Structure formats: structure tokens, C-alpha cells
Amino acid sequence: MNSVRISLMALMVGLLAGCTYSLETDPVRVAAEEAKTPGSFTEPFPKKFGALDFVSVAPAEEQSTIPDGSHHKVAGKQLTVTYRNDRFSQSFSATGAQAEVTDIKGALDSLTEQAGEPAGAKTGWVPVSPGPPRAAAACQNTDDGTHCYWVDTDTVGYLVLSKEAAPFLPFAKIRVALEGLEDD
């Protein structure tokens, strides 16, 4: 009984003294933290891409990092994002980062040259539509799927599409979604 009186007394004293408990929620600040700068390879990534569900995002493992080249230098942390649909055995993973790019086409050529021709390559590096804005991209078909590099004014990326997903997922649409760009 005394503990109840003390608790009520403490509450009344607090109210009289003007003490209040509140949880600060600034909707503008929260929205800004959740927003993504268009053209950046940063979180948040879309929760779905067509029939594929977002699986994970993590720092890129050393063997999948994008190397610096003569026309670009990675300026941010490299992330790898993965999407999958187990029902259709479709998946893709993309590694990307913000970069200082001096020559878009030169940077792409440097990346594809460094990558070379992997075992199981069915084609060489073929230029593909990168989507908007100024960018360059090239893809290569292999036994396990399609591999693509892309470079724009401030981003470099590398995409691996499973062979089951490649015919159904246009590269440009994936890049636009991952970077939060507007599709023309």
C-alpha cells in the first residue's frame, strides 16, 4: 500500500513540475532517413523485383568486389544485394558502389578487360542498354547465366543473373530499380 502511495505521489510531483514523457517522432526526419538518393547504390533497395523477393544486402565479399580502374575509383562501401524466387529457380545478385568516374566508357572497358573471358563464356562482352541517365553497360552470357558491368557518372556495378532469370529480367530495368532512378 505504501509503495502505491509513493508511486502516485511521485507521479503527481512529476506532473506538477512539468515533467512529461514523450517519444520524439519527426516525420520529416524519418522520411529523409528512409529516402534514397536517386542514382545511388545504397539502401533501401526494393523489397521485390517482379516475381523475385529481396533476400539480403551485405558488404561485398572480397572475391566479388569491383576493382578500381584507370577511369574510375570506388568511393563508397561496396554492397551486394540478392533477390530470389525459389519457385521458378530465378535469382540475381548485384554488387555496386558509389565511384569517382572520369570516363564512363573508359571505365566500362577497363572493367570488362580486367574480367576477361571466364570459363564457360558463350559470348564476349556485348554492349547493352543501360537505361537512363548517362551510363554504359556490357553483358556476357555464360553457362551459369548472364554477367553485366555498368558504369554511370557516379556508380559502378556488377550483376549476375541466373540462367533461369536472364531471359525475363532486362538489365536496364534492374539497374534503374537498384539505383532508385526514374525509368524513361
WOTA-V798070 format. One record per run of one state. SS is the DSSP state (~ for helix, > for strand, _ for the rest). FROM is the first residue (numbers start at 1). TO is the last residue. If there is no record, write none. Layout:
BEGIN
ss=<SS SS>
from=<FROM FROM>
to=<TO TO>
END
This chain:
BEGIN
ss=<_ ~ _ ~ _ > _ > _ ~ _ > _ > _ > _ > _ ~ _ > _ > _ > _ > _ > ~ _ ~ _>
from=<1 2 17 27 35 48 50 52 60 62 65 69 70 72 75 79 86 90 102 104 116 121 122 126 129 135 143 145 153 155 163 167 171 180>
to=<1 16 26 34 47 49 51 59 61 64 68 69 71 74 78 85 89 101 103 115 120 121 125 128 134 142 144 152 154 162 166 170 179 184>
END
